[in-house]
Amino acid sequence: MPVELSRADPGTESLTDPAGSVQTTVETDGPWCAVVWNDPVNLMSYVEFVFRSYFGFSHLVAEQLMMQVHEEGSAVVSRGSRERAETDVQAMHSFGLQATLEKAGEN
């Protein structure tokens, strides 16, 4: 089941689990996304660990995003200003994950 995004305040979105409890708030003020791609190297448990430790996602949200990467080939893990998305992409690279910077709506 994919992670649902619900609007909180202007410039932010809240990631929620299917039960409806808010898990974390993500900056969305800007047209840029950090996208993590599936690869044959990293274990799913490691990808989930990276999402939890770097982004602060709950276990459930990190697991859902990891499964989206695994099953669909990629997942948007952050949205916001170009600088913020670039920082997140560089961080994913430092963890050994494949990630790209994309304009929102192009992925």
mmCIF file of the C-alpha atoms, coordinates in Angstrom:
data_MODEL
# 
_entry.id   MODEL 
# 
loop_
_atom_site.group_PDB 
_atom_site.id 
_atom_site.type_symbol 
_atom_site.label_atom_id 
_atom_site.label_alt_id 
_atom_site.label_comp_id 
_atom_site.label_asym_id 
_atom_site.label_entity_id 
_atom_site.label_seq_id 
_atom_site.pdbx_PDB_ins_code 
_atom_site.Cartn_x 
_atom_site.Cartn_y 
_atom_site.Cartn_z 
_atom_site.occupancy 
_atom_site.B_iso_or_equiv 
_atom_site.pdbx_formal_charge 
_atom_site.auth_seq_id 
_atom_site.auth_comp_id 
_atom_site.auth_asym_id 
_atom_site.auth_atom_id 
_atom_site.pdbx_PDB_model_num 
ATOM 1   C CA . MET A 1 1   ? 0.000  0.000  0.000   1.00 0.00 ? 1   MET A CA 1 
ATOM 2   C CA . PRO A 1 2   ? 1.604  3.311  -1.056  1.00 0.00 ? 2   PRO A CA 1 
ATOM 3   C CA . VAL A 1 3   ? 2.293  6.121  1.363   1.00 0.00 ? 3   VAL A CA 1 
ATOM 4   C CA . GLU A 1 4   ? -0.451 8.752  1.246   1.00 0.00 ? 4   GLU A CA 1 
ATOM 5   C CA . LEU A 1 5   ? 0.442  12.430 1.215   1.00 0.00 ? 5   LEU A CA 1 
ATOM 6   C CA . SER A 1 6   ? -1.973 14.835 2.864   1.00 0.00 ? 6   SER A CA 1 
ATOM 7   C CA . ARG A 1 7   ? -1.622 18.634 2.897   1.00 0.00 ? 7   ARG A CA 1 
ATOM 8   C CA . ALA A 1 8   ? -0.774 20.097 6.317   1.00 0.00 ? 8   ALA A CA 1 
ATOM 9   C CA . ASP A 1 9   ? 0.432  23.721 6.140   1.00 0.00 ? 9   ASP A CA 1 
ATOM 10  C CA . PRO A 1 10  ? 1.401  25.558 2.956   1.00 0.00 ? 10  PRO A CA 1 
ATOM 11  C CA . GLY A 1 11  ? 4.850  24.368 1.987   1.00 0.00 ? 11  GLY A CA 1 
ATOM 12  C CA . THR A 1 12  ? 4.621  21.057 3.876   1.00 0.00 ? 12  THR A CA 1 
ATOM 13  C CA . GLU A 1 13  ? 3.007  17.675 3.488   1.00 0.00 ? 13  GLU A CA 1 
ATOM 14  C CA . SER A 1 14  ? 2.395  15.034 6.121   1.00 0.00 ? 14  SER A CA 1 
ATOM 15  C CA . LEU A 1 15  ? 3.168  11.414 5.394   1.00 0.00 ? 15  LEU A CA 1 
ATOM 16  C CA . THR A 1 16  ? 0.448  9.251  6.901   1.00 0.00 ? 16  THR A CA 1 
ATOM 17  C CA . ASP A 1 17  ? 0.034  5.541  7.340   1.00 0.00 ? 17  ASP A CA 1 
ATOM 18  C CA . PRO A 1 18  ? -3.113 3.757  6.083   1.00 0.00 ? 18  PRO A CA 1 
ATOM 19  C CA . ALA A 1 19  ? -4.682 4.022  9.555   1.00 0.00 ? 19  ALA A CA 1 
ATOM 20  C CA . GLY A 1 20  ? -4.489 7.807  9.261   1.00 0.00 ? 20  GLY A CA 1 
ATOM 21  C CA . SER A 1 21  ? -1.970 8.653  11.974  1.00 0.00 ? 21  SER A CA 1 
ATOM 22  C CA . VAL A 1 22  ? 0.553  11.292 10.902  1.00 0.00 ? 22  VAL A CA 1 
ATOM 23  C CA . GLN A 1 23  ? 4.095  9.953  10.724  1.00 0.00 ? 23  GLN A CA 1 
ATOM 24  C CA . THR A 1 24  ? 6.244  12.906 9.626   1.00 0.00 ? 24  THR A CA 1 
ATOM 25  C CA . THR A 1 25  ? 6.087  16.274 7.890   1.00 0.00 ? 25  THR A CA 1 
ATOM 26  C CA . VAL A 1 26  ? 8.010  16.885 4.653   1.00 0.00 ? 26  VAL A CA 1 
ATOM 27  C CA . GLU A 1 27  ? 8.887  20.242 3.073   1.00 0.00 ? 27  GLU A CA 1 
ATOM 28  C CA . THR A 1 28  ? 7.069  20.633 -0.239  1.00 0.00 ? 28  THR A CA 1 
ATOM 29  C CA . ASP A 1 29  ? 7.644  24.297 -1.036  1.00 0.00 ? 29  ASP A CA 1 
ATOM 30  C CA . GLY A 1 30  ? 9.399  23.960 -4.356  1.00 0.00 ? 30  GLY A CA 1 
ATOM 31  C CA . PRO A 1 31  ? 9.252  21.991 -7.545  1.00 0.00 ? 31  PRO A CA 1 
ATOM 32  C CA . TRP A 1 32  ? 12.062 19.502 -6.860  1.00 0.00 ? 32  TRP A CA 1 
ATOM 33  C CA . CYS A 1 33  ? 12.095 15.855 -5.742  1.00 0.00 ? 33  CYS A CA 1 
ATOM 34  C CA . ALA A 1 34  ? 14.732 13.459 -4.492  1.00 0.00 ? 34  ALA A CA 1 
ATOM 35  C CA . VAL A 1 35  ? 14.017 10.062 -6.047  1.00 0.00 ? 35  VAL A CA 1 
ATOM 36  C CA . VAL A 1 36  ? 15.595 6.821  -4.810  1.00 0.00 ? 36  VAL A CA 1 
ATOM 37  C CA . TRP A 1 37  ? 15.968 4.024  -7.373  1.00 0.00 ? 37  TRP A CA 1 
ATOM 38  C CA . ASN A 1 38  ? 16.000 0.265  -6.980  1.00 0.00 ? 38  ASN A CA 1 
ATOM 39  C CA . ASP A 1 39  ? 19.370 -1.419 -7.335  1.00 0.00 ? 39  ASP A CA 1 
ATOM 40  C CA . PRO A 1 40  ? 20.631 -5.011 -7.162  1.00 0.00 ? 40  PRO A CA 1 
ATOM 41  C CA . VAL A 1 41  ? 23.157 -4.239 -4.413  1.00 0.00 ? 41  VAL A CA 1 
ATOM 42  C CA . ASN A 1 42  ? 21.468 -2.886 -1.280  1.00 0.00 ? 42  ASN A CA 1 
ATOM 43  C CA . LEU A 1 43  ? 19.301 -5.007 0.982   1.00 0.00 ? 43  LEU A CA 1 
ATOM 44  C CA . MET A 1 44  ? 15.734 -3.874 1.552   1.00 0.00 ? 44  MET A CA 1 
ATOM 45  C CA . SER A 1 45  ? 16.410 -3.712 5.298   1.00 0.00 ? 45  SER A CA 1 
ATOM 46  C CA . TYR A 1 46  ? 19.332 -1.347 4.666   1.00 0.00 ? 46  TYR A CA 1 
ATOM 47  C CA . VAL A 1 47  ? 17.230 0.937  2.445   1.00 0.00 ? 47  VAL A CA 1 
ATOM 48  C CA . GLU A 1 48  ? 14.590 1.076  5.187   1.00 0.00 ? 48  GLU A CA 1 
ATOM 49  C CA . PHE A 1 49  ? 17.313 1.844  7.754   1.00 0.00 ? 49  PHE A CA 1 
ATOM 50  C CA . VAL A 1 50  ? 18.595 4.744  5.613   1.00 0.00 ? 50  VAL A CA 1 
ATOM 51  C CA . PHE A 1 51  ? 15.097 6.197  5.253   1.00 0.00 ? 51  PHE A CA 1 
ATOM 52  C CA . ARG A 1 52  ? 14.527 5.967  9.009   1.00 0.00 ? 52  ARG A CA 1 
ATOM 53  C CA . SER A 1 53  ? 17.912 7.329  10.067  1.00 0.00 ? 53  SER A CA 1 
ATOM 54  C CA . TYR A 1 54  ? 18.324 10.153 7.537   1.00 0.00 ? 54  TYR A CA 1 
ATOM 55  C CA . PHE A 1 55  ? 14.748 11.347 7.003   1.00 0.00 ? 55  PHE A CA 1 
ATOM 56  C CA . GLY A 1 56  ? 13.400 10.355 10.433  1.00 0.00 ? 56  GLY A CA 1 
ATOM 57  C CA . PHE A 1 57  ? 10.530 8.376  8.898   1.00 0.00 ? 57  PHE A CA 1 
ATOM 58  C CA . SER A 1 58  ? 8.632  5.978  11.134  1.00 0.00 ? 58  SER A CA 1 
ATOM 59  C CA . HIS A 1 59  ? 9.129  2.253  10.632  1.00 0.00 ? 59  HIS A CA 1 
ATOM 60  C CA . LEU A 1 60  ? 5.869  1.997  8.693   1.00 0.00 ? 60  LEU A CA 1 
ATOM 61  C CA . VAL A 1 61  ? 6.537  4.922  6.330   1.00 0.00 ? 61  VAL A CA 1 
ATOM 62  C CA . ALA A 1 62  ? 10.140 3.817  5.711   1.00 0.00 ? 62  ALA A CA 1 
ATOM 63  C CA . GLU A 1 63  ? 8.958  0.279  4.978   1.00 0.00 ? 63  GLU A CA 1 
ATOM 64  C CA . GLN A 1 64  ? 6.278  1.522  2.553   1.00 0.00 ? 64  GLN A CA 1 
ATOM 65  C CA . LEU A 1 65  ? 8.753  3.722  0.684   1.00 0.00 ? 65  LEU A CA 1 
ATOM 66  C CA . MET A 1 66  ? 11.294 0.884  0.566   1.00 0.00 ? 66  MET A CA 1 
ATOM 67  C CA . MET A 1 67  ? 8.642  -1.466 -0.867  1.00 0.00 ? 67  MET A CA 1 
ATOM 68  C CA . GLN A 1 68  ? 7.716  1.158  -3.468  1.00 0.00 ? 68  GLN A CA 1 
ATOM 69  C CA . VAL A 1 69  ? 11.384 1.343  -4.498  1.00 0.00 ? 69  VAL A CA 1 
ATOM 70  C CA . HIS A 1 70  ? 11.572 -2.460 -4.633  1.00 0.00 ? 70  HIS A CA 1 
ATOM 71  C CA . GLU A 1 71  ? 8.302  -3.113 -6.481  1.00 0.00 ? 71  GLU A CA 1 
ATOM 72  C CA . GLU A 1 72  ? 7.923  -0.014 -8.684  1.00 0.00 ? 72  GLU A CA 1 
ATOM 73  C CA . GLY A 1 73  ? 11.605 0.759  -9.241  1.00 0.00 ? 73  GLY A CA 1 
ATOM 74  C CA . SER A 1 74  ? 11.694 4.155  -7.513  1.00 0.00 ? 74  SER A CA 1 
ATOM 75  C CA . ALA A 1 75  ? 10.109 6.363  -4.867  1.00 0.00 ? 75  ALA A CA 1 
ATOM 76  C CA . VAL A 1 76  ? 10.052 10.081 -4.142  1.00 0.00 ? 76  VAL A CA 1 
ATOM 77  C CA . VAL A 1 77  ? 11.547 10.460 -0.677  1.00 0.00 ? 77  VAL A CA 1 
ATOM 78  C CA . SER A 1 78  ? 11.542 14.255 -0.397  1.00 0.00 ? 78  SER A CA 1 
ATOM 79  C CA . ARG A 1 79  ? 10.156 17.326 -2.141  1.00 0.00 ? 79  ARG A CA 1 
ATOM 80  C CA . GLY A 1 80  ? 11.043 20.959 -1.771  1.00 0.00 ? 80  GLY A CA 1 
ATOM 81  C CA . SER A 1 81  ? 13.538 23.549 -2.862  1.00 0.00 ? 81  SER A CA 1 
ATOM 82  C CA . ARG A 1 82  ? 16.261 22.549 -5.284  1.00 0.00 ? 82  ARG A CA 1 
ATOM 83  C CA . GLU A 1 83  ? 18.900 22.976 -2.571  1.00 0.00 ? 83  GLU A CA 1 
ATOM 84  C CA . ARG A 1 84  ? 17.022 20.716 -0.146  1.00 0.00 ? 84  ARG A CA 1 
ATOM 85  C CA . ALA A 1 85  ? 16.457 18.017 -2.770  1.00 0.00 ? 85  ALA A CA 1 
ATOM 86  C CA . GLU A 1 86  ? 20.118 18.201 -3.868  1.00 0.00 ? 86  GLU A CA 1 
ATOM 87  C CA . THR A 1 87  ? 21.212 17.752 -0.255  1.00 0.00 ? 87  THR A CA 1 
ATOM 88  C CA . ASP A 1 88  ? 18.941 14.712 0.101   1.00 0.00 ? 88  ASP A CA 1 
ATOM 89  C CA . VAL A 1 89  ? 20.233 13.179 -3.159  1.00 0.00 ? 89  VAL A CA 1 
ATOM 90  C CA . GLN A 1 90  ? 23.837 13.668 -2.034  1.00 0.00 ? 90  GLN A CA 1 
ATOM 91  C CA . ALA A 1 91  ? 23.001 12.092 1.325   1.00 0.00 ? 91  ALA A CA 1 
ATOM 92  C CA . MET A 1 92  ? 21.455 9.058  -0.412  1.00 0.00 ? 92  MET A CA 1 
ATOM 93  C CA . HIS A 1 93  ? 24.640 8.723  -2.499  1.00 0.00 ? 93  HIS A CA 1 
ATOM 94  C CA . SER A 1 94  ? 26.736 8.847  0.680   1.00 0.00 ? 94  SER A CA 1 
ATOM 95  C CA . PHE A 1 95  ? 24.698 5.885  1.980   1.00 0.00 ? 95  PHE A CA 1 
ATOM 96  C CA . GLY A 1 96  ? 25.357 4.016  -1.276  1.00 0.00 ? 96  GLY A CA 1 
ATOM 97  C CA . LEU A 1 97  ? 21.838 4.375  -2.691  1.00 0.00 ? 97  LEU A CA 1 
ATOM 98  C CA . GLN A 1 98  ? 21.061 5.419  -6.257  1.00 0.00 ? 98  GLN A CA 1 
ATOM 99  C CA . ALA A 1 99  ? 19.155 8.715  -6.234  1.00 0.00 ? 99  ALA A CA 1 
ATOM 100 C CA . THR A 1 100 ? 18.381 11.510 -8.652  1.00 0.00 ? 100 THR A CA 1 
ATOM 101 C CA . LEU A 1 101 ? 17.110 15.076 -8.557  1.00 0.00 ? 101 LEU A CA 1 
ATOM 102 C CA . GLU A 1 102 ? 13.960 15.640 -10.600 1.00 0.00 ? 102 GLU A CA 1 
ATOM 103 C CA . LYS A 1 103 ? 11.385 18.347 -11.117 1.00 0.00 ? 103 LYS A CA 1 
ATOM 104 C CA . ALA A 1 104 ? 8.105  17.462 -9.393  1.00 0.00 ? 104 ALA A CA 1 
ATOM 105 C CA . GLY A 1 105 ? 5.627  15.823 -11.751 1.00 0.00 ? 105 GLY A CA 1 
ATOM 106 C CA . GLU A 1 106 ? 8.280  14.479 -14.115 1.00 0.00 ? 106 GLU A CA 1 
ATOM 107 C CA . ASN A 1 107 ? 8.786  11.113 -12.399 1.00 0.00 ? 107 ASN A CA 1 
# 
